[in-house]
Amino acid sequence: MSTLLDRPVAAPPPAGEPAPAGPRGERGRAATLLLGPAGDPRWVRPSLVTLLAATGVLYVWDLAASGWANAFYAAAAQAGSQSWEAFFYGSSDAANSITVDKPPASLWVMDLSVRVFGLNSWSLLVPQALMGTATVGVVYLAVRRVAGAGAGLLAGAVTTTTPVAVLMSRFDNPDALLVLLLTLAAYLMVRALQSGRRATLVGVGVLVGFAFLTKTLQALLVVPGFALVWLVCAPSTFRRRLVDLLLAGAAVVAAGGWWVAVVELVPAGSRPFIGGSQTNSVWELIWGYNGLGRLTGDETGSVGGGGGWGETGLGRLFGYDVGGQVAWLLPAALVLGAAGLVVLGRAARTDVRRSGLLVWASWLVVTGLVFSLMAGIFHAYYTVALAPAIGAVVGTGGALLWSRRRHPAARLVLAATAAGTGWWASDLLGRTPWFLPWLAPTVLAAGLVAGAGLLAVHVLPRLLAGLVATAAVLAALGGPVAFALQTAATPHTGSIVTAGPDAATRFGPARTAPTGGGFSLGTPPPTATAGTATTSAPTARGGSGQLSTRGNLLGASDPTERVVAALRSNASAYTWVAAAVGSQSAAGFQLATGDPVMAVGGFNGSDPSPTLAQFQQYVAEGQIHWFVGGTVGRSSGGSDASIQIAQWVAAHYSATTVDGIQLYDLTPPTG
């Protein structure tokens, strides 16, 4: 184990230059594939293969148990697999009534998978697992370049076992692709800082731009740190650094802006409504609901502010709602990152170890501060964006200190970090005392013992020093590994999900209970309603001028076979077999029937799509067969068009109740 972190004190050769041959001399191509680059110990490549294989198994195991996972995105993937127009815009339905409230890059991956393999849990979720596994591999490659293979393996292991990373690598939200693209950007950033090549830096900009097409402004949180590190540390003149940075910025705009420009230039009547906006504008969506509104809390149609998911402030990431998701090694990363920069304090301006550490540390600090202080919508699973940065900073900073372990200050920091991480893990585990109650005292004791051993590691024999380092790593990873395994063993559905055994939201449980089952490849999964909210409103029977509103804002509907049969009757004669208020409710019916279902009002019923006049025209033209009663209205602010539509339907049509669901047949003339 001492060899694992001993090597990386000296800066590695620049990109493009061969590494020096190891004790076994030059390797052939086959040997390099099996054992890794020349100079790596023989255990490195098998260790990497083992790490990636374990990550893949953890992320893929029993994926089908989660069904559609987030039906909101599953229905959009279904639509994109049926219509290329829906594919391009990211529409909720194949008839292109409205888009999801994000750009479509993550949907493109699922759309193509569904086109090839059919609609099922595996085609939706395996791409997420593969992207999560690829992220771990890229973290390893990036850290290895500046801190050695051992540091890269440690960074990859930390990333793999972060509970929220396990969750989002098994879920069909956009986050898995976002994190992979940003991690690739960080890797290219490290390479650019080593080589000074303009083309590599432009590649960073392209990746950040595509990340923007995945989750808009969140992708840009890495940009300030990347830009500053380049201006300070890149191996070229300041003028060239500035020009290169401007070109990389242009690449961000081009890669992320082309889709925005196309959508804005297409006439509104020739494309779907932009979900999440009030003015049918993707520009408004970017800067409003998905942009500055997240920071200020001023979000039209918001499902709630940051106060509902951890109190806004510097302690949010360590609190009960978020701590168990991502914060296991966050204090260690902050300490080791700062100490690593101190170790490199007198290094040259262009030292790649320091610039590489700064790339990841700036990502961690800027993104962490934004998540902590944002006053708008915040969900615990957003913190998956911190996992690669935490892993990379721990691996790099830990390797730098380990290489200086003969210095008393370095040993003291390592020992304090090991002991403190054990204590912090026991505190996080203590918040769920019913979950593996023996683990909290075990990791605490292991951390304290490892800390004591690290104080004397400089006088220990090589084998014993390796065992001490191993104990410190195992003590640090014990808690997150337990949470990660529990997360992988538990199905997750709905819009708001959390990792680990203690996850709960203000809207109720964030997951279903484990069922121990699943379904075979190619069979549509059952849809669960865990993790959803139910909004109630005054109820009455159809034709009275009021409408029963029983439905789900954050979880998909789960129609019975009789309801599905009714919706699918003569389906080919209609553009939409049904309309339902809210995207989640519409998604459940659409996934069950395989036919377009109009999501009235978008995600939470607050978008002005369609207006009452437009809906009445669709009905008059015979484009909508059924209106589903019992669905939610708007949550806060925004348009009341969905309420007007629901009231108009209830006033002019009679409801038929099928297995508890009110279905309004819109084909007769209005009463």
C-alpha positions in Angstrom: 0.0 0.0 0.0 2.9 2.3 0.6 3.9 1.9 -3.0 0.4 2.8 -4.0 0.8 6.4 -2.9 4.6 6.8 -2.8 5.3 7.4 -6.4 3.6 10.6 -7.4 5.8 13.4 -5.9 7.6 14.4 -9.0 5.5 15.9 -11.8 4.6 13.5 -14.6 6.0 14.1 -18.1 4.0 16.4 -20.3 1.2 15.0 -22.4 2.4 13.3 -25.5 5.8 12.3 -24.0 6.3 8.7 -23.1 6.6 7.7 -19.5 9.9 6.3 -18.5 10.3 2.6 -18.7 9.8 0.7 -15.5 12.0 -2.1 -14.1 10.6 -4.5 -16.7 11.7 -2.3 -19.6 9.5 -1.3 -22.6 6.2 -3.1 -23.0 4.4 -4.2 -26.1 0.9 -3.1 -26.9 -0.6 -6.3 -25.4 1.3 -5.9 -22.2 0.3 -2.3 -22.0 -3.4 -3.2 -22.3 -3.0 -5.9 -19.6 -0.7 -4.2 -17.2 -1.0 -0.5 -18.0 1.7 2.0 -19.1 5.3 1.3 -18.6 6.4 2.3 -15.2 3.2 1.3 -13.5 3.5 -1.5 -11.0 1.8 -4.8 -12.0 -1.1 -4.4 -9.6 -2.3 -1.1 -11.1 -4.2 -2.4 -14.2 -5.8 -5.3 -12.4 -6.8 -2.9 -9.6 -8.4 -0.5 -12.1 -10.2 -3.3 -13.9 -11.5 -4.5 -10.5 -12.7 -1.0 -9.5 -14.5 -0.4 -12.8 -16.1 -3.9 -12.8 -17.3 -3.4 -9.2 -18.6 0.0 -10.1 -20.5 -1.4 -13.1 -22.0 -4.2 -11.0 -23.0 -1.8 -8.2 -24.7 0.5 -10.7 -26.4 -2.1 -12.8 -27.6 -4.6 -10.2 -31.4 -5.2 -10.3 -32.1 -1.9 -12.2 -35.5 -3.2 -13.2 -36.7 -2.9 -9.7 -37.0 0.8 -10.1 -39.5 0.5 -13.0 -39.6 3.7 -15.0 -37.7 5.5 -12.2 -38.6 9.1 -13.1 -41.6 8.6 -15.4 -41.3 12.3 -16.4 -38.1 11.6 -18.4 -39.1 8.0 -19.3 -42.2 9.3 -21.1 -40.1 11.9 -22.9 -37.7 9.2 -24.0 -40.6 7.1 -25.2 -41.8 10.1 -27.2 -38.3 10.8 -28.7 -38.1 7.2 -29.8 -41.4 7.6 -31.7 -40.9 11.0 -33.3 -37.7 12.7 -34.5 -39.3 16.0 -33.8 -39.9 15.0 -30.2 -36.3 13.7 -30.1 -34.9 17.1 -31.2 -37.0 19.3 -28.9 -37.2 16.9 -25.9 -41.0 16.8 -26.0 -43.1 15.1 -23.3 -45.2 13.4 -26.0 -44.8 12.2 -29.6 -47.5 14.7 -30.7 -45.2 17.5 -29.4 -47.6 19.5 -27.2 -44.9 20.6 -24.7 -41.2 19.9 -23.9 -39.7 18.8 -20.6 -38.2 21.6 -18.5 -34.6 20.9 -19.5 -32.7 20.9 -22.7 -32.8 17.5 -24.4 -29.2 16.2 -24.4 -29.7 13.5 -21.7 -32.9 12.5 -23.4 -31.1 12.0 -26.7 -29.0 9.2 -25.1 -32.2 7.4 -23.8 -34.1 8.0 -27.0 -31.5 6.2 -29.0 -31.3 3.4 -26.5 -35.1 3.0 -26.6 -35.1 3.0 -30.4 -32.6 0.1 -30.4 -33.7 -2.0 -27.5 -37.4 -1.0 -27.0 -39.0 0.7 -24.0 -38.1 -0.9 -20.7 -36.2 -0.2 -17.5 -33.0 -1.5 -18.9 -33.0 0.6 -22.0 -33.7 3.7 -19.9 -31.3 3.0 -17.0 -28.4 1.1 -18.3 -27.1 4.2 -20.2 -27.1 6.0 -16.8 -25.1 3.2 -15.2 -22.6 3.2 -18.1 -22.2 6.9 -17.8 -21.6 6.7 -14.1 -19.0 4.0 -14.5 -17.3 6.0 -17.2 -17.1 8.9 -14.8 -15.2 6.8 -12.4 -12.7 5.8 -15.1 -12.2 9.4 -16.2 -11.6 10.5 -12.6 -8.9 7.9 -12.3 -7.3 9.0 -15.6 -7.3 12.7 -14.6 -5.9 12.2 -11.1 -3.3 9.6 -12.3 -1.8 12.2 -14.7 -0.8 14.5 -11.8 -0.7 12.3 -8.7 0.0 8.7 -9.8 -2.0 5.5 -10.2 -2.6 4.9 -6.5 -4.1 8.4 -6.1 -6.2 7.8 -9.1 -7.6 4.5 -7.8 -8.4 6.2 -4.4 -10.2 9.0 -6.2 -12.2 6.6 -8.3 -13.1 4.5 -5.3 -14.4 7.6 -3.5 -16.4 8.6 -6.5 -17.9 5.1 -6.9 -19.0 4.8 -3.4 -20.5 8.2 -2.9 -24.2 7.3 -2.2 -25.7 10.0 -4.3 -23.5 8.9 -7.2 -24.9 5.4 -6.9 -28.4 6.7 -6.9 -28.1 9.0 -9.9 -26.2 6.3 -11.9 -29.3 4.1 -11.5 -31.9 6.8 -12.3 -33.0 8.5 -15.5 -32.5 12.2 -14.5 -30.1 14.3 -16.5 -27.4 14.3 -13.8 -25.4 11.2 -14.9 -24.7 12.7 -18.3 -24.0 16.2 -16.7 -21.4 14.8 -14.3 -19.8 12.7 -17.0 -19.4 15.6 -19.4 -18.0 17.9 -16.6 -15.6 15.2 -15.5 -14.4 14.8 -19.1 -14.0 18.6 -19.2 -11.9 18.5 -16.1 -9.7 15.7 -17.5 -9.1 17.7 -20.7 -8.4 20.7 -18.5 -5.6 18.9 -16.7 -4.2 17.8 -20.1 -4.4 21.3 -21.4 -2.6 22.7 -18.4 0.2 20.1 -18.9 0.6 20.7 -22.6 -0.6 24.3 -23.1 -2.4 23.2 -26.3 -5.1 25.5 -27.5 -7.1 22.7 -29.1 -7.3 20.8 -25.8 -8.7 23.8 -24.0 -11.2 24.4 -26.8 -12.3 20.8 -26.2 -13.0 21.7 -22.6 -15.3 24.4 -23.8 -17.1 22.0 -26.2 -17.7 19.6 -23.3 -19.0 22.3 -21.0 -21.3 23.5 -23.8 -22.8 20.1 -24.2 -23.2 19.9 -20.4 -25.1 23.1 -20.7 -27.5 21.3 -23.1 -28.0 18.8 -20.3 -28.8 21.0 -17.3 -28.3 24.6 -18.4 -26.6 27.0 -16.0 -25.5 24.3 -13.5 -22.9 23.2 -16.1 -21.3 26.6 -16.0 -20.5 26.4 -12.3 -17.1 24.9 -13.1 -16.2 27.7 -15.6 -15.0 30.4 -13.1 -12.5 28.0 -11.5 -11.3 26.5 -14.8 -10.8 29.9 -16.3 -8.8 31.3 -13.3 -6.6 28.2 -13.1 -5.8 28.5 -16.8 -5.0 32.2 -16.6 -2.6 31.6 -13.6 -1.1 28.3 -14.3 -1.0 27.5 -18.1 2.4 27.1 -19.6 2.4 30.1 -22.0 2.5 33.8 -22.1 -0.4 35.7 -20.5 -1.5 37.1 -23.8 -1.7 33.6 -25.3 -3.5 32.4 -22.2 -6.1 35.1 -22.5 -6.7 34.5 -26.3 -7.0 30.7 -25.6 -9.5 31.3 -22.9 -11.6 33.5 -25.2 -11.6 30.8 -27.8 -12.6 28.2 -25.2 -15.5 30.5 -24.2 -16.6 30.8 -27.8 -16.6 27.0 -27.9 -18.9 26.9 -24.8 -21.3 29.3 -26.5 -21.2 27.4 -29.8 -21.6 23.9 -28.4 -24.3 25.0 -25.9 -26.0 27.7 -27.9 -26.8 26.1 -31.3 -29.8 24.3 -30.0 -31.1 27.3 -28.2 -30.7 29.5 -31.3 -32.6 26.9 -33.4 -35.5 26.7 -31.0 -35.7 30.4 -30.6 -35.7 31.0 -34.4 -38.4 28.4 -35.1 -41.9 30.0 -35.0 -43.8 29.1 -31.8 -46.6 27.6 -33.8 -44.2 25.2 -35.5 -42.7 23.6 -32.4 -43.8 22.4 -29.0 -44.3 24.8 -26.1 -41.1 25.2 -24.0 -42.0 23.5 -20.7 -41.0 25.4 -17.6 -41.4 28.8 -19.2 -44.3 31.3 -19.1 -43.6 32.9 -22.5 -42.8 29.8 -24.6 -39.1 30.8 -24.6 -36.1 28.6 -24.0 -34.2 31.8 -23.2 -36.6 32.5 -20.3 -36.3 28.9 -19.2 -32.5 29.1 -19.0 -32.3 32.4 -17.1 -35.6 32.1 -15.1 -36.9 28.8 -13.8 -33.6 26.9 -14.4 -31.3 29.8 -13.9 -31.2 32.8 -11.6 -34.5 31.7 -10.1 -32.7 28.8 -8.5 -30.4 31.2 -6.8 -32.9 33.8 -5.7 -35.9 31.6 -5.1 -38.0 33.8 -7.4 -39.3 30.9 -9.6 -42.7 31.0 -11.3 -44.4 27.7 -10.8 -41.9 26.4 -8.3 -42.6 23.3 -6.3 -41.0 24.8 -3.3 -37.9 26.7 -2.1 -34.6 25.6 -0.7 -35.9 25.7 2.8 -37.7 22.5 2.2 -34.6 20.5 1.6 -32.0 21.5 4.1 -31.7 25.0 5.5 -29.9 27.5 3.2 -26.5 28.2 4.6 -22.9 26.9 4.8 -24.1 24.0 6.8 -26.6 22.7 4.3 -24.3 20.0 2.8 -23.6 18.6 6.2 -27.1 18.7 7.5 -29.5 15.8 8.0 -31.2 16.1 4.6 -27.9 16.1 2.6 -25.0 14.9 4.7 -25.6 11.2 4.0 -25.8 11.8 0.3 -22.4 13.2 -0.4 -20.6 14.7 2.7 -18.8 11.6 4.0 -15.4 12.7 2.7 -16.2 16.4 2.1 -14.4 17.6 5.2 -11.4 15.3 4.3 -11.4 16.8 0.8 -11.3 20.4 2.2 -8.5 19.6 4.6 -6.4 17.5 2.2 -6.9 19.9 -0.7 -5.7 22.9 1.4 -2.8 20.9 2.8 -1.8 19.7 -0.7 -1.7 23.3 -1.9 0.5 24.2 1.1 2.9 21.3 0.2 3.2 22.7 -3.3 3.5 26.3 -2.1 6.9 26.9 -3.6 6.4 24.9 -6.8 6.7 26.6 -10.2 3.7 28.5 -11.5 3.1 25.9 -14.1 3.5 22.9 -11.8 0.9 20.4 -13.0 0.3 18.8 -9.6 -0.9 22.2 -8.3 -2.9 23.2 -11.3 -4.5 19.7 -11.4 -5.5 20.0 -7.8 -6.8 23.5 -8.3 -9.0 22.3 -11.2 -10.9 19.9 -8.9 -10.8 22.1 -5.8 -12.3 25.0 -7.7 -15.1 22.8 -9.0 -15.7 21.5 -5.4 -15.7 25.0 -3.7 -17.7 26.9 -6.3 -20.4 24.3 -6.8 -20.6 23.5 -3.1 -21.0 27.2 -2.2 -23.8 27.6 -4.8 -25.6 24.5 -3.5 -25.3 25.7 0.0 -26.5 29.2 -0.5 -29.1 28.9 -3.3 -32.5 30.0 -2.2 -34.6 28.4 -4.9 -35.4 24.8 -5.7 -32.7 22.5 -4.3 -32.8 18.7 -4.1 -30.3 16.5 -2.3 -29.5 14.6 -5.5 -28.1 17.7 -7.1 -25.0 17.1 -5.0 -23.9 14.2 -7.3 -22.1 17.0 -9.1 -19.7 17.2 -6.2 -18.7 13.5 -6.1 -15.9 13.5 -8.8 -14.4 16.7 -7.3 -14.4 15.2 -3.8 -12.8 12.0 -5.0 -10.2 13.8 -7.0 -9.2 16.2 -4.3 -9.0 13.4 -1.7 -6.8 11.3 -4.0 -4.5 14.1 -5.1 -4.2 15.8 -1.7 -3.8 12.5 0.1 -1.0 11.4 -2.3 0.9 14.6 -1.8 0.8 14.4 2.0 1.7 10.7 1.9 4.7 11.4 -0.1 5.8 13.9 2.6 4.9 11.6 5.5 8.4 11.9 7.0 7.6 15.5 7.8 5.8 15.9 11.2 3.2 18.4 9.9 2.2 16.0 7.0 1.8 13.1 9.4 -0.3 15.2 11.8 -2.7 16.3 9.0 -3.0 12.7 7.7 -3.7 11.4 11.2 -6.2 14.2 12.0 -8.0 13.6 8.7 -8.2 9.8 9.3 -9.5 10.2 12.9 -11.8 13.1 12.0 -13.3 11.2 9.0 -14.0 8.2 11.2 -15.7 10.4 13.7 -17.7 12.2 11.0 -18.8 8.9 9.5 -19.9 7.7 12.9 -22.0 10.9 13.3 -23.6 10.4 9.9 -24.4 6.8 10.7 -25.7 7.8 14.0 -28.5 9.7 12.3 -30.0 6.3 11.3 -29.4 4.2 14.4 -31.6 1.4 13.1 -29.3 0.9 10.1 -26.3 -1.4 10.9 -25.9 -0.1 14.4 -22.6 -1.8 14.8 -21.0 0.2 11.9 -20.8 3.6 13.6 -18.6 2.5 16.5 -16.6 0.3 14.1 -15.6 3.1 11.7 -15.0 5.5 14.6 -12.6 3.0 16.2 -10.9 2.2 12.9 -10.4 5.9 12.1 -8.9 6.6 15.5 -6.6 3.6 15.3 -5.5 4.5 11.7 -4.9 8.1 12.9 -2.7 6.9 15.7 -0.8 4.7 13.3 -0.3 7.5 10.8 1.5 9.5 13.5 4.2 6.9 13.6 4.0 5.7 10.0 7.5 7.1 9.1 9.2 4.6 11.4 7.1 1.6 10.5 8.3 -1.1 8.1 7.0 -0.8 4.6 4.4 -3.5 4.9 3.0 -2.1 8.2 2.9 1.4 6.8 0.8 0.0 3.9 -1.6 -1.7 6.3 -2.0 1.6 8.3 -2.8 3.5 5.0 -5.2 0.7 4.0 -7.0 0.9 7.4 -7.4 4.6 7.0 -9.0 4.2 3.6 -11.3 1.4 4.7 -12.4 3.4 7.8 -13.2 6.4 5.5 -15.1 4.3 3.0 -17.0 2.1 5.4 -20.0 4.4 5.9 -20.4 5.5 2.3 -20.0 1.9 1.1 -22.8 0.7 3.4 -25.1 3.6 2.2 -24.1 2.8 -1.4 -25.1 -0.9 -1.1 -28.4 0.0 0.5 -29.1 2.5 -2.2 -28.4 -0.1 -5.0 -30.6 -2.6 -3.2 -33.6 -0.3 -3.0 -36.0 0.7 -5.8 -36.4 4.4 -6.4 -39.2 6.1 -8.3 -40.7 9.6 -8.5 -39.2 13.1 -9.0 -37.4 13.6 -5.7 -35.2 10.7 -4.6 -32.5 10.3 -2.1 -29.8 7.8 -1.3 -29.3 5.8 1.8 -31.6 4.5 4.5 -32.7 7.8 6.0 -33.9 9.6 2.8 -37.2 11.5 3.2 -38.5 14.6 1.7 -41.2 17.1 2.7 -43.4 15.3 0.2 -43.2 11.9 1.8 -41.0 8.8 1.3 -38.5 9.1 -1.5 -38.6 5.5 -2.6 -40.7 2.4 -2.7 -40.1 -0.5 -0.4 -37.9 -3.2 -1.9 -40.0 -5.7 -3.8 -37.3 -8.2 -4.4 -38.6 -8.7 -8.0 -38.6 -6.9 -11.3 -39.5 -7.8 -14.8 -37.9 -9.3 -17.8 -36.1 -7.3 -20.5 -38.6 -6.0 -23.0 -41.6 -5.9 -20.6 -42.8 -2.5 -19.6 -42.2 -2.0 -15.8 -44.8 -1.3 -13.2 -45.1 2.3 -12.2 -45.0 3.2 -8.6 -46.1 6.3 -6.8 -43.6 6.5 -4.0 -41.9 9.9 -3.6 -44.9 11.8 -4.8 -47.2 14.5 -3.5 -50.9 14.4 -3.7 -52.7 17.7 -4.0 -56.4 17.9 -3.2 -59.0 20.4 -4.2 -62.8 20.8 -3.9 -64.4 17.8 -5.5 -67.7 17.2 -7.3 -69.1 15.1 -10.1 -68.7 16.0 -13.7 -71.1 18.4 -15.2 -71.4 20.4 -12.0 -68.9 23.0 -13.0 -66.3 21.6 -10.6 -63.7 18.9 -11.0 -62.2 16.2 -8.7 -58.5 16.8 -8.4 -56.9 13.7 -7.1 -53.5 13.1 -8.6 -49.7 13.3 -8.3 -47.4 16.3 -8.8 -44.1 14.4 -8.3 -45.0 10.8 -9.1 -46.6 9.2 -12.2 -50.1 7.9 -12.3 -50.5 4.1 -12.2 -53.5 3.2 -14.4 -55.2 -0.2 -14.2 -55.8 -2.4 -17.3 -59.4 -1.2 -17.6 -58.3 2.4 -17.6 -55.6 1.6 -20.2 -58.1 -0.2 -22.4 -60.5 2.7 -22.3 -57.8 5.2 -23.3 -56.5 3.0 -26.1 -59.9 2.5 -27.7 -59.8 3.8 -31.2 -56.5 5.5 -30.3 -55.3 5.9 -33.9 -58.1 8.3 -34.6 -56.8 10.9 -32.2 -53.6 13.0 -31.9 -53.7 12.6 -28.2 -55.6 9.7 -26.6 -56.0 11.8 -23.5 -55.0 15.0 -21.7 -54.1 15.2 -18.0 -53.0 18.1 -15.8 -49.3 17.8 -14.9 -46.5 16.0 -16.7 -46.1 13.2 -14.1 -49.8 12.3 -14.3 -49.7 12.4 -18.1 -46.5 10.4 -18.2 -48.0 7.4 -16.3 -50.9 7.2 -18.8 -48.6 7.6 -21.8 -46.2 5.0 -20.7 -49.0 2.5 -20.0 -50.8 3.1 -23.3 -47.8 3.8 -25.6 -49.8 6.7 -27.1 -49.4 10.5 -26.8 -51.0 12.0 -23.7 -51.1 15.8 -23.5 -49.5 17.2 -20.3 -51.7 20.2 -19.6 -49.8 22.9 -17.9 -46.4 21.1 -18.1 -44.6 19.6 -15.1 -46.8 21.0 -12.4 -49.7 22.5 -14.3 -48.5 26.1 -14.1 -47.4 26.6 -17.8 -49.8 28.3 -20.2 -49.8 25.3 -22.5 -52.3 25.0 -23.9 -54.5 28.0 -23.3 -58.2 27.4 -22.8 -58.9 28.6 -26.3 -56.3 26.3 -27.8 -57.6 23.3 -25.8 -61.2 24.1 -27.0 -59.9 24.1 -30.6 -58.2 20.8 -30.2 -61.4 19.3 -28.8 -63.5 20.8 -31.6 -61.1 19.3 -34.2 -61.5 15.9 -32.5 -57.8 15.7 -31.6 -58.2 14.7 -27.9 -60.3 11.7 -26.9 -60.3 11.7 -23.1 -59.6 14.2 -20.3 -58.4 12.6 -17.1 -59.9 14.0 -14.0 -58.4 13.9 -10.6 -55.1 15.5 -11.6 -53.3 18.3 -9.8 -53.3 22.0 -10.7 -50.5 24.5 -10.5 -48.3 24.6 -7.4 -47.3 28.2 -7.0 -47.6 31.1 -9.4 -47.7 30.8 -13.1 -50.6 30.4 -15.5 -54.0 29.2 -14.3 -54.8 27.9 -17.8 -54.9 24.3 -16.6 -57.5 25.2 -13.9 -59.6 26.9 -16.5 -59.4 23.9 -18.8 -60.3 21.5 -16.0 -63.3 23.7 -15.0 -64.5 24.0 -18.6 -64.3 20.2 -19.1 -66.2 19.5 -15.9 -68.9 22.1 -16.8 -69.5 20.7 -20.3 -68.8 16.9 -20.2 -69.9 14.1 -18.0 -67.4 11.9 -16.3 -67.2 8.1 -16.3 -65.4 6.6 -13.4 -63.2 3.6 -14.2 -61.4 2.0 -11.3 -61.5 5.3 -9.4 -60.3 7.4 -12.3 -62.6 10.1 -13.8 -62.5 10.0 -17.6 -64.3 12.7 -19.6 -65.1 11.7 -23.1 -64.5 14.8 -25.2 -65.9 13.5 -28.5 -69.6 14.4 -28.0 -70.6 18.0 -28.7 -70.2 20.3 -25.7 -73.2 20.4 -23.3 
